[in-house]
């Protein structure tokens, strides 16, 4: 019988990987399992008479290590490691060690007391374990971590909790979504709570597997928490938020959105236990009603200055409470409050509690009427910025009454308020006198060219910013009237005003005395080179930004005028216009220009010939848009990109 095992020389044992390729006779290989192959050359006799020990028993002997210790023993070992680097290194050994360390609270971690000299050394001669927090190693919480989608797992949270404890401490944690297989659960949030006591900002978006237990741990372990943001967290209820309110007294900002189990009890707890709460936003929480808003606002400790309510089942009662108790409120926003009527807004203003209100936004609230808006204007004497969107019941009379009573108004936005006409807008401008600085009109379909009876209007010399966007009824006559009423304009945005013609725009440009800085005429399809020529001639020394995107009548003549008259222009957009290579060459040869951003997107007359001209702008250009330039080849653009290496080129 051939000898099976030989242990006398260097050739006794060899791995299968190195032997199969060199041996002709594979029958001399005896496989003992998936771990060891034994080579048996026939030229030596076996000197082994003891029974052979198989690989299963050998493997069992190899497994004897520190890992066989129970969790209690490993816990005591880990808590006595000298520093964070050692703990992080040991956490990398296995998932078990990582999870075990992540379950340890900072107060449970001990380190050797630092070496002392002199009298202090004599006093501390006895060895003693001291908590890390007592030797000045409490972290500051300046680190920020964000987990999104597949990266959001309990294991990653455990690693963050262990790894950031001695690297400045975790101060901000954001979780956006969750892994569909290994989701973030209360276990991961517990690891953060135990290892990151310096946490100040916690944001959970669309985390469906975290419930109250996780917030309980955060409340116990993170008393420094200042900002809490919960969005689409269906398992979190009032119990979790009440715990946060009671144990996190430094809480200043709370945002709750789409949480179906959070209701009035949470708002009441915030009002009672959070004396530093200054901002709260509640959206789409069906259990939140008037009781919660009333409890929050009526609390003696409430110093809330920012309130945002959206898509809630609140009524006029909530607005009355806010109007009465909101003495510290400076920023207020209502969106989609369909149960609030005219009476609610009337009481809001007449309660005279919003004396410090500066910014007010109302969106999709059908209770906004002329009477209620006038009351708001009278009851908020310090209101500076007012935004009104999709409020269809407001008319010209209400707008003019509001602008007369809001004596401090500086910025007004009207969007999709379709009962507002051109007469109401111009009347509001006249009422504002010397205080209104910015006016924006967006998609107001009720505006028409009806200017009768507007000859006695007073100018608004304070207006610097005017935006009239996608209001198809606003035409040349209205623009001419705006020019007379607003001679100090500096920023002009007329995007999508198809009715704007050269005649109306020329009158507007000639009325602007201060010098226009930013002009947006995108989508004004009737604008021609004559307007650009007048614009650059009158305002070329102040014009910095000019947008002519979609102005199809703009040709090389406009670029010639810009090259001759503009000295501080840095941003030019002539996309989808009629400019050609000649215009680009003229623009590139202007020595006084230092263009930083140039857009030629969709200019079919611009070809490869412009490449050499664009090289002349290499010193200043940082952004170039050549998308949809059908006459320009990709090879030419690649060569240009190699030369304009400082410039971002879109193609």
ROKEMAR-875198 format. One line per field, with one value per residue (C-alpha): residue in one letter; z, x, y; residue number from 1. Coordinates in steps of 0.05 Angstrom, whole numbers, plus 5000, padded with zeros to 4 digits. Last residue first. Example, Ala and Ser with C-alpha at 12.3 -4.5 7.8 and 13.67 -1.06 7.14 Angstrom:
residu: S; A
up: 5143; 5156
east: 5273; 5246
north: 4979; 4910
num: 2; 1
% end
This chain:
residu: X; X; X; X; X; X; X; X; X; X; X; X; X; X; X; X; X; X; X; X; X; X; X; X; X; X; X; X; X; X; X; X; X; X; X; X; X; X; X; X; X; X; X; X; X; X; X; X; X; X; X; X; X; X; X; X; X; X; X; X; X; X; X; X; X; X; X; X; X; X; X; X; X; X; X; X; X; X; X; X; X; X; X; X; X; X; X; X; X; X; X; X; X; X; X; X; X; X; X; X; X; X; X; X; X; X; X; X; X; X; X; X; X; X; X; X; X; X; X; X; X; X; X; X; X; X; X; X; X; X; X; X; X; X; X; X; X; X; X; X; X; X; X; X; X; X; X; X; X; X; X; X; X; X; X; X; X; X; X; X; X; X; X; X; X; X; X; X; X; X; X; X; X; X; X; X; X; X; X; X; X; X; X; X; X; X; X; X; X; X; X; X; X; X; X; X; X; X; X; X; X; X; X; X; X; X; X; X; X; X; X; X; X; X; X; X; X; X; X; X; X; X; X; X; X; X; X; X; X; X; X; X; X; X; X; X; X; X; X; X; X; X; X; X; X; X; X; X; X; X; X; X; X; X; X; X; X; X; X; X; X; X; X; X; X; X; X; X; X; X; X; X; X; X; X; X; X; X; X; X; X; X; X; X; X; X; X; X; X; X; X; X; X; X; X; X; X; X; X; X; X; X; X; X; X; X; X; X; X; X; X; X; X; X; X; X; X; X; X; X; X; X; X; X; X; X; X; X; X; X; X; X; X; X; X; X; X; X; X; X; X; X; X; X; X; X; X; X; X; X; X; X; X; X; X; X; X; X; X; X; X; X; X; X; X; X; X; X; X; X; X; X; X; X; X; X; X; X; X; X; X; X; X; X; X; X; X; X; X; X; X; X; X; X; X; X; X; X; X; X; X; X; X; X; X; X; X; X; X; X; X; X; X; X; X; X; X; X; X; X; X; X; X; X; X; X; X; X; X; X; X; X; X; X; X; X; X; X; X; X; X; X; X; X; X; X; X; X; X; X; X; X; X; X; X; X; X; X; X; X; X; X; X; X; X; X; X; X; X; X; X; X; X; X; X; X; X; X; X; X; X; X; X; X; X; X; X; X; X; X; X; X; X; X; X; X; X; X; X; X; X; X; X; X; X; X; X; X; X; X; X; X; X; X; X; X; X; X; X; X; X; X; X; X; X; X; X; X; X; X; X; X; X; X; X; X; X; X; X; X; X; X; X; X; X; X; X; X; X; X; X; X; X; X; X; X; X; X; X; X; X; X; X; X; X; X; X; X; X; X; X; X; X; X; X; X; X; X; X; X; X; X; X; X; X; X; X; X; X; X; X; X; X; X; X; X; X; X; X; X; X; X; X; X; X; X; X; X; X; X; X; X; X; X; X; X; X; X; X; X; X; X; X; X; X; X; X; X; X; X; X; X; X; X; X; X; X; X; X; X; X; X; X; X; X; X; X; X; X; X; X
up: 4495; 4561; 4573; 4642; 4632; 4665; 4613; 4556; 4509; 4518; 4518; 4451; 4421; 4447; 4419; 4350; 4353; 4374; 4311; 4310; 4260; 4304; 4365; 4410; 4471; 4466; 4537; 4562; 4635; 4665; 4612; 4633; 4605; 4553; 4517; 4456; 4448; 4432; 4366; 4343; 4359; 4323; 4255; 4280; 4271; 4302; 4256; 4292; 4357; 4403; 4463; 4454; 4528; 4554; 4627; 4650; 4600; 4613; 4560; 4549; 4494; 4449; 4399; 4427; 4418; 4346; 4330; 4363; 4321; 4257; 4275; 4278; 4322; 4305; 4374; 4409; 4465; 4470; 4544; 4570; 4640; 4658; 4628; 4660; 4598; 4552; 4495; 4433; 4444; 4466; 4404; 4359; 4396; 4384; 4310; 4305; 4309; 4360; 4326; 4356; 4428; 4459; 4511; 4512; 4583; 4602; 4667; 4686; 4657; 4692; 4637; 4581; 4610; 4558; 4497; 4516; 4526; 4464; 4420; 4455; 4441; 4368; 4359; 4364; 4419; 4392; 4420; 4492; 4517; 4558; 4568; 4633; 4651; 4709; 4726; 4698; 4709; 4760; 4712; 4682; 4639; 4574; 4584; 4596; 4534; 4492; 4521; 4501; 4430; 4419; 4436; 4499; 4486; 4491; 4563; 4577; 4622; 4637; 4693; 4707; 4761; 4770; 4771; 4796; 4749; 4773; 4758; 4689; 4668; 4694; 4649; 4589; 4608; 4614; 4545; 4515; 4540; 4603; 4584; 4576; 4648; 4642; 4686; 4708; 4755; 4781; 4828; 4850; 4871; 4917; 4869; 4866; 4825; 4842; 4799; 4774; 4702; 4719; 4700; 4637; 4634; 4614; 4579; 4615; 4678; 4698; 4680; 4737; 4720; 4762; 4785; 4828; 4861; 4899; 4936; 4964; 5013; 4974; 4951; 4964; 4942; 4870; 4863; 4889; 4838; 4783; 4804; 4814; 4746; 4712; 4740; 4800; 4796; 4772; 4833; 4802; 4836; 4871; 4906; 4945; 4978; 5020; 5060; 5120; 5115; 5103; 5105; 5035; 5004; 5035; 5010; 4940; 4941; 4969; 4917; 4860; 4878; 4923; 4915; 4874; 4925; 4884; 4914; 4959; 4986; 5033; 5056; 5102; 5154; 5212; 5222; 5222; 5245; 5190; 5132; 5161; 5167; 5093; 5073; 5112; 5079; 5008; 5016; 5036; 5058; 4994; 5021; 4965; 4989; 5040; 5059; 5112; 5129; 5180; 5238; 5301; 5318; 5306; 5369; 5341; 5346; 5288; 5237; 5254; 5268; 5196; 5171; 5208; 5190; 5116; 5124; 5145; 5130; 5066; 5099; 5037; 5056; 5113; 5128; 5183; 5198; 5254; 5310; 5380; 5399; 5368; 5425; 5397; 5322; 5330; 5373; 5323; 5266; 5302; 5317; 5244; 5228; 5228; 5191; 5164; 5094; 5111; 5174; 5180; 5242; 5257; 5319; 5374; 5443; 5480; 5555; 5576; 5530; 5491; 5424; 5431; 5466; 5414; 5356; 5385; 5401; 5332; 5297; 5284; 5273; 5197; 5193; 5124; 5143; 5209; 5214; 5280; 5295; 5360; 5412; 5469; 5527; 5503; 5557; 5556; 5484; 5455; 5497; 5471; 5399; 5411; 5443; 5384; 5333; 5305; 5278; 5204; 5197; 5129; 5151; 5219; 5226; 5295; 5309; 5376; 5420; 5478; 5529; 5500; 5553; 5557; 5484; 5458; 5502; 5478; 5407; 5416; 5450; 5400; 5345; 5301; 5259; 5198; 5187; 5123; 5142; 5211; 5222; 5293; 5309; 5375; 5406; 5464; 5508; 5461; 5498; 5532; 5480; 5423; 5457; 5464; 5392; 5369; 5411; 5381; 5312; 5256; 5199; 5151; 5142; 5088; 5113; 5182; 5202; 5268; 5287; 5352; 5366; 5420; 5457; 5398; 5419; 5456; 5413; 5348; 5368; 5387; 5318; 5287; 5332; 5321; 5248; 5185; 5132; 5109; 5048; 5018; 5044; 5072; 5051; 5067; 5135; 5160; 5221; 5248; 5307; 5308; 5352; 5337; 5317; 5383; 5379; 5304; 5290; 5340; 5324; 5250; 5248; 5284; 5235; 5177; 5207; 5217; 5144; 5100; 5044; 4999; 4998; 5028; 5090; 5110; 5162; 5194; 5243; 5288; 5351; 5402; 5432; 5506; 5518; 5578; 5629; 5662; 5598; 5588; 5654; 5701; 5721; 5781; 5797; 5864; 5861; 5847; 5905; 5896; 5822; 5839; 5885; 5829; 5762; 5729; 5677; 5648; 5680; 5641; 5601; 5616; 5569; 5604; 5604; 5528; 5522; 5495; 5444; 5387; 5417; 5416; 5346; 5320; 5357; 5329; 5258; 5261; 5267; 5247; 5315; 5344; 5302; 5321; 5395; 5389; 5352; 5404; 5461; 5517; 5512; 5579; 5553; 5501; 5551; 5598; 5539; 5513; 5580; 5580; 5507; 5522; 5504; 5445; 5403; 5444; 5407; 5398; 5325; 5306; 5348; 5313; 5245; 5264; 5285; 5218; 5181; 5201; 5254; 5228; 5277; 5304; 5265; 5228; 5199; 5128; 5077; 5026; 4950; 4938; 4942; 4981; 4972; 5023; 5005; 5060; 5068; 5028; 5054; 5063; 4990; 4976; 4916; 4886; 4837; 4803; 4766; 4720; 4773; 4761; 4752; 4806; 4857; 4870; 4882; 4919; 4976; 4995; 5054; 5063; 5012; 5063; 5098; 5146; 5148; 5098; 5092; 5049; 5035; 4980; 5000
east: 4554; 4564; 4633; 4660; 4719; 4787; 4813; 4795; 4849; 4830; 4756; 4764; 4794; 4735; 4686; 4717; 4712; 4639; 4622; 4585; 4529; 4476; 4489; 4442; 4485; 4542; 4539; 4603; 4621; 4687; 4707; 4756; 4825; 4800; 4757; 4803; 4793; 4720; 4742; 4780; 4721; 4671; 4689; 4664; 4593; 4543; 4483; 4443; 4443; 4409; 4453; 4498; 4507; 4565; 4587; 4649; 4652; 4707; 4691; 4733; 4775; 4717; 4746; 4707; 4640; 4655; 4677; 4614; 4572; 4606; 4598; 4522; 4467; 4395; 4371; 4359; 4408; 4433; 4453; 4505; 4536; 4595; 4577; 4619; 4640; 4579; 4575; 4614; 4613; 4540; 4520; 4557; 4525; 4456; 4471; 4491; 4417; 4360; 4293; 4288; 4289; 4289; 4342; 4359; 4387; 4432; 4472; 4522; 4492; 4519; 4561; 4517; 4454; 4430; 4469; 4466; 4391; 4378; 4417; 4385; 4316; 4331; 4360; 4290; 4241; 4178; 4194; 4201; 4218; 4278; 4280; 4319; 4356; 4405; 4442; 4397; 4420; 4387; 4344; 4299; 4248; 4285; 4285; 4210; 4195; 4239; 4205; 4136; 4156; 4200; 4143; 4123; 4062; 4100; 4120; 4154; 4209; 4203; 4254; 4283; 4334; 4357; 4293; 4295; 4242; 4185; 4118; 4136; 4169; 4110; 4065; 4107; 4106; 4030; 4023; 4071; 4035; 4016; 3960; 4007; 4032; 4089; 4137; 4132; 4191; 4210; 4268; 4290; 4225; 4236; 4213; 4142; 4108; 4039; 3979; 3931; 3929; 3904; 3830; 3835; 3894; 3861; 3914; 3897; 3921; 3874; 3924; 3972; 4026; 4080; 4080; 4140; 4150; 4213; 4233; 4167; 4179; 4175; 4103; 4070; 4002; 4025; 4052; 3986; 3948; 3993; 3979; 3904; 3897; 3935; 3885; 3884; 3829; 3878; 3923; 3970; 4031; 4034; 4099; 4108; 4173; 4185; 4120; 4128; 4061; 4018; 3952; 3953; 3983; 3928; 3873; 3902; 3906; 3835; 3806; 3842; 3813; 3831; 3787; 3837; 3893; 3943; 4005; 4012; 4080; 4088; 4155; 4163; 4108; 4125; 4054; 4021; 3949; 3931; 3957; 3927; 3859; 3863; 3877; 3817; 3769; 3795; 3791; 3840; 3797; 3814; 3883; 3927; 3992; 4000; 4070; 4083; 4151; 4163; 4116; 4138; 4069; 4034; 3990; 3941; 3882; 3853; 3900; 3890; 3816; 3805; 3847; 3803; 3738; 3753; 3754; 3804; 3783; 3825; 3892; 3933; 3995; 4004; 4072; 4093; 4161; 4172; 4132; 4150; 4080; 4047; 3997; 3936; 3944; 3968; 3908; 3860; 3894; 3886; 3812; 3797; 3805; 3860; 3859; 3930; 3958; 4014; 4032; 4098; 4114; 4178; 4187; 4170; 4186; 4137; 4151; 4082; 4050; 3991; 4024; 4037; 3971; 3931; 3967; 3956; 3882; 3869; 3888; 3945; 3922; 3923; 3997; 4008; 4059; 4082; 4140; 4166; 4217; 4240; 4240; 4286; 4237; 4224; 4183; 4113; 4106; 4141; 4097; 4034; 4058; 4071; 4003; 3967; 3986; 4039; 4015; 4009; 4078; 4077; 4121; 4147; 4201; 4225; 4277; 4304; 4313; 4359; 4313; 4323; 4295; 4222; 4212; 4248; 4205; 4142; 4166; 4172; 4105; 4070; 4082; 4138; 4120; 4098; 4163; 4150; 4191; 4221; 4270; 4296; 4343; 4377; 4397; 4447; 4411; 4432; 4432; 4365; 4324; 4360; 4344; 4271; 4272; 4293; 4240; 4187; 4194; 4245; 4224; 4192; 4251; 4227; 4268; 4301; 4341; 4378; 4418; 4455; 4490; 4543; 4521; 4543; 4558; 4495; 4446; 4480; 4477; 4404; 4389; 4418; 4378; 4314; 4316; 4352; 4335; 4375; 4334; 4304; 4361; 4332; 4311; 4350; 4384; 4417; 4462; 4494; 4540; 4580; 4642; 4707; 4746; 4741; 4668; 4666; 4686; 4641; 4576; 4591; 4606; 4540; 4503; 4535; 4513; 4442; 4436; 4429; 4479; 4426; 4387; 4422; 4466; 4490; 4544; 4567; 4625; 4627; 4601; 4649; 4672; 4678; 4751; 4763; 4785; 4718; 4681; 4727; 4706; 4763; 4794; 4839; 4910; 4932; 4985; 4934; 4949; 5023; 5019; 4978; 5033; 5084; 5069; 5008; 5001; 4930; 4879; 4872; 4808; 4737; 4677; 4609; 4593; 4601; 4546; 4564; 4518; 4562; 4619; 4579; 4554; 4625; 4652; 4596; 4606; 4679; 4749; 4736; 4709; 4777; 4809; 4756; 4766; 4842; 4835; 4785; 4834; 4862; 4816; 4781; 4709; 4729; 4754; 4694; 4647; 4687; 4676; 4601; 4594; 4619; 4689; 4697; 4721; 4785; 4810; 4800; 4779; 4845; 4830; 4763; 4797; 4845; 4787; 4751; 4816; 4825; 4875; 4910; 4918; 4988; 5038; 5074; 5143; 5117; 5165; 5197; 5203; 5128; 5115; 5051; 5023; 4970; 4913; 4886; 4825; 4767; 4776; 4832; 4851; 4904; 4947; 4990; 4934; 4947; 5005; 5038; 5057; 5076; 5010; 4975; 5029; 5027; 4952; 4947; 4989; 5050; 5065; 5125; 5172; 5215; 5231; 5208; 5132; 5109; 5035; 4999; 5052; 5031; 5000
north: 6422; 6457; 6486; 6501; 6549; 6546; 6496; 6543; 6513; 6440; 6458; 6493; 6430; 6390; 6441; 6435; 6359; 6364; 6402; 6468; 6481; 6449; 6493; 6454; 6466; 6515; 6544; 6577; 6590; 6616; 6667; 6721; 6705; 6655; 6706; 6709; 6634; 6648; 6680; 6618; 6574; 6620; 6591; 6523; 6549; 6598; 6606; 6552; 6590; 6539; 6554; 6614; 6628; 6670; 6675; 6713; 6769; 6820; 6872; 6934; 6902; 6883; 6833; 6774; 6808; 6827; 6756; 6728; 6775; 6753; 6680; 6688; 6717; 6701; 6682; 6616; 6633; 6705; 6702; 6751; 6754; 6798; 6866; 6922; 6963; 6958; 7009; 6985; 6910; 6911; 6950; 6901; 6843; 6874; 6883; 6810; 6791; 6793; 6780; 6710; 6734; 6664; 6680; 6754; 6757; 6815; 6820; 6875; 6939; 7001; 7036; 7009; 7039; 7090; 7066; 6993; 6995; 7036; 6987; 6928; 6957; 6972; 6902; 6873; 6851; 6817; 6748; 6771; 6701; 6723; 6798; 6798; 6862; 6870; 6934; 6989; 7060; 7107; 7147; 7095; 7133; 7122; 7047; 7046; 7088; 7042; 6981; 7005; 7022; 6960; 6913; 6875; 6833; 6768; 6782; 6715; 6743; 6817; 6823; 6893; 6906; 6979; 7018; 7090; 7121; 7076; 7109; 7136; 7071; 7031; 7072; 7055; 6982; 6983; 7014; 6963; 6902; 6863; 6816; 6756; 6757; 6707; 6747; 6820; 6830; 6900; 6914; 6983; 7016; 7076; 7130; 7104; 7158; 7185; 7165; 7218; 7194; 7125; 7134; 7092; 7045; 6981; 6936; 6872; 6835; 6779; 6724; 6739; 6688; 6722; 6795; 6816; 6884; 6905; 6969; 6996; 7054; 7120; 7120; 7053; 7078; 7092; 7022; 6993; 7034; 7008; 6937; 6947; 6980; 6923; 6874; 6828; 6777; 6725; 6722; 6670; 6700; 6768; 6786; 6851; 6876; 6939; 6947; 6993; 7031; 6970; 7009; 7039; 6976; 6934; 6979; 6978; 6902; 6894; 6940; 6905; 6837; 6778; 6717; 6676; 6669; 6628; 6661; 6723; 6742; 6802; 6830; 6890; 6883; 6929; 6958; 6889; 6902; 6952; 6910; 6847; 6882; 6903; 6832; 6806; 6855; 6844; 6769; 6714; 6656; 6618; 6602; 6575; 6608; 6663; 6688; 6741; 6771; 6827; 6811; 6849; 6879; 6814; 6818; 6869; 6820; 6860; 6828; 6756; 6769; 6791; 6733; 6683; 6718; 6711; 6636; 6583; 6512; 6509; 6523; 6506; 6546; 6596; 6627; 6675; 6706; 6758; 6726; 6751; 6778; 6718; 6709; 6747; 6739; 6668; 6651; 6683; 6646; 6580; 6594; 6610; 6536; 6483; 6417; 6425; 6431; 6478; 6518; 6555; 6595; 6635; 6680; 6631; 6657; 6613; 6605; 6627; 6576; 6606; 6593; 6519; 6502; 6541; 6508; 6439; 6452; 6481; 6418; 6370; 6298; 6305; 6323; 6352; 6405; 6433; 6483; 6510; 6564; 6597; 6542; 6563; 6551; 6480; 6443; 6472; 6496; 6436; 6390; 6423; 6415; 6341; 6329; 6362; 6309; 6263; 6196; 6215; 6246; 6281; 6339; 6360; 6414; 6435; 6490; 6515; 6453; 6470; 6437; 6368; 6320; 6340; 6359; 6297; 6252; 6288; 6277; 6201; 6194; 6239; 6187; 6163; 6102; 6142; 6180; 6219; 6280; 6294; 6352; 6365; 6423; 6439; 6373; 6382; 6331; 6275; 6209; 6204; 6242; 6205; 6139; 6156; 6179; 6110; 6077; 6123; 6094; 6084; 6037; 6087; 6134; 6181; 6240; 6240; 6301; 6308; 6370; 6381; 6315; 6324; 6261; 6219; 6147; 6128; 6167; 6146; 6072; 6081; 6109; 6047; 6000; 6040; 6020; 6041; 5991; 5931; 5908; 5972; 6014; 6079; 6149; 6211; 6207; 6271; 6275; 6339; 6348; 6284; 6290; 6324; 6262; 6223; 6200; 6203; 6130; 6094; 6130; 6133; 6058; 6044; 6088; 6051; 5984; 6009; 6024; 6087; 6077; 6048; 6112; 6172; 6179; 6248; 6262; 6327; 6336; 6398; 6364; 6394; 6328; 6315; 6296; 6340; 6289; 6281; 6263; 6202; 6171; 6159; 6092; 6097; 6077; 6105; 6158; 6212; 6258; 6250; 6267; 6329; 6352; 6351; 6319; 6287; 6232; 6228; 6181; 6117; 6113; 6092; 6087; 6078; 6152; 6153; 6100; 6032; 5999; 6021; 5982; 5917; 5931; 5940; 5879; 5835; 5863; 5842; 5868; 5940; 5958; 5941; 5996; 6047; 6031; 6038; 6104; 6130; 6121; 6078; 6018; 6006; 6005; 5954; 5903; 5908; 5900; 5841; 5806; 5819; 5800; 5730; 5710; 5663; 5722; 5725; 5664; 5588; 5582; 5549; 5487; 5477; 5483; 5427; 5383; 5394; 5385; 5313; 5288; 5225; 5167; 5159; 5116; 5170; 5155; 5145; 5119; 5164; 5156; 5150; 5226; 5240; 5311; 5331; 5380; 5424; 5471; 5442; 5372; 5322; 5317; 5265; 5282; 5226; 5210; 5276; 5246; 5296; 5345; 5417; 5453; 5414; 5429; 5503; 5510; 5445; 5469; 5429; 5384; 5337; 5368; 5403; 5337; 5283; 5291; 5238; 5219; 5168; 5114; 5067; 5000
num: 651; 650; 649; 648; 647; 646; 645; 644; 643; 642; 641; 640; 639; 638; 637; 636; 635; 634; 633; 632; 631; 630; 629; 628; 627; 626; 625; 624; 623; 622; 621; 620; 619; 618; 617; 616; 615; 614; 613; 612; 611; 610; 609; 608; 607; 606; 605; 604; 603; 602; 601; 600; 599; 598; 597; 596; 595; 594; 593; 592; 591; 590; 589; 588; 587; 586; 585; 584; 583; 582; 581; 580; 579; 578; 577; 576; 575; 574; 573; 572; 571; 570; 569; 568; 567; 566; 565; 564; 563; 562; 561; 560; 559; 558; 557; 556; 555; 554; 553; 552; 551; 550; 549; 548; 547; 546; 545; 544; 543; 542; 541; 540; 539; 538; 537; 536; 535; 534; 533; 532; 531; 530; 529; 528; 527; 526; 525; 524; 523; 522; 521; 520; 519; 518; 517; 516; 515; 514; 513; 512; 511; 510; 509; 508; 507; 506; 505; 504; 503; 502; 501; 500; 499; 498; 497; 496; 495; 494; 493; 492; 491; 490; 489; 488; 487; 486; 485; 484; 483; 482; 481; 480; 479; 478; 477; 476; 475; 474; 473; 472; 471; 470; 469; 468; 467; 466; 465; 464; 463; 462; 461; 460; 459; 458; 457; 456; 455; 454; 453; 452; 451; 450; 449; 448; 447; 446; 445; 444; 443; 442; 441; 440; 439; 438; 437; 436; 435; 434; 433; 432; 431; 430; 429; 428; 427; 426; 425; 424; 423; 422; 421; 420; 419; 418; 417; 416; 415; 414; 413; 412; 411; 410; 409; 408; 407; 406; 405; 404; 403; 402; 401; 400; 399; 398; 397; 396; 395; 394; 393; 392; 391; 390; 389; 388; 387; 386; 385; 384; 383; 382; 381; 380; 379; 378; 377; 376; 375; 374; 373; 372; 371; 370; 369; 368; 367; 366; 365; 364; 363; 362; 361; 360; 359; 358; 357; 356; 355; 354; 353; 352; 351; 350; 349; 348; 347; 346; 345; 344; 343; 342; 341; 340; 339; 338; 337; 336; 335; 334; 333; 332; 331; 330; 329; 328; 327; 326; 325; 324; 323; 322; 321; 320; 319; 318; 317; 316; 315; 314; 313; 312; 311; 310; 309; 308; 307; 306; 305; 304; 303; 302; 301; 300; 299; 298; 297; 296; 295; 294; 293; 292; 291; 290; 289; 288; 287; 286; 285; 284; 283; 282; 281; 280; 279; 278; 277; 276; 275; 274; 273; 272; 271; 270; 269; 268; 267; 266; 265; 264; 263; 262; 261; 260; 259; 258; 257; 256; 255; 254; 253; 252; 251; 250; 249; 248; 247; 246; 245; 244; 243; 242; 241; 240; 239; 238; 237; 236; 235; 234; 233; 232; 231; 230; 229; 228; 227; 226; 225; 224; 223; 222; 221; 220; 219; 218; 217; 216; 215; 214; 213; 212; 211; 210; 209; 208; 207; 206; 205; 204; 203; 202; 201; 200; 199; 198; 197; 196; 195; 194; 193; 192; 191; 190; 189; 188; 187; 186; 185; 184; 183; 182; 181; 180; 179; 178; 177; 176; 175; 174; 173; 172; 171; 170; 169; 168; 167; 166; 165; 164; 163; 162; 161; 160; 159; 158; 157; 156; 155; 154; 153; 152; 151; 150; 149; 148; 147; 146; 145; 144; 143; 142; 141; 140; 139; 138; 137; 136; 135; 134; 133; 132; 131; 130; 129; 128; 127; 126; 125; 124; 123; 122; 121; 120; 119; 118; 117; 116; 115; 114; 113; 112; 111; 110; 109; 108; 107; 106; 105; 104; 103; 102; 101; 100; 99; 98; 97; 96; 95; 94; 93; 92; 91; 90; 89; 88; 87; 86; 85; 84; 83; 82; 81; 80; 79; 78; 77; 76; 75; 74; 73; 72; 71; 70; 69; 68; 67; 66; 65; 64; 63; 62; 61; 60; 59; 58; 57; 56; 55; 54; 53; 52; 51; 50; 49; 48; 47; 46; 45; 44; 43; 42; 41; 40; 39; 38; 37; 36; 35; 34; 33; 32; 31; 30; 29; 28; 27; 26; 25; 24; 23; 22; 21; 20; 19; 18; 17; 16; 15; 14; 13; 12; 11; 10; 9; 8; 7; 6; 5; 4; 3; 2; 1
% end
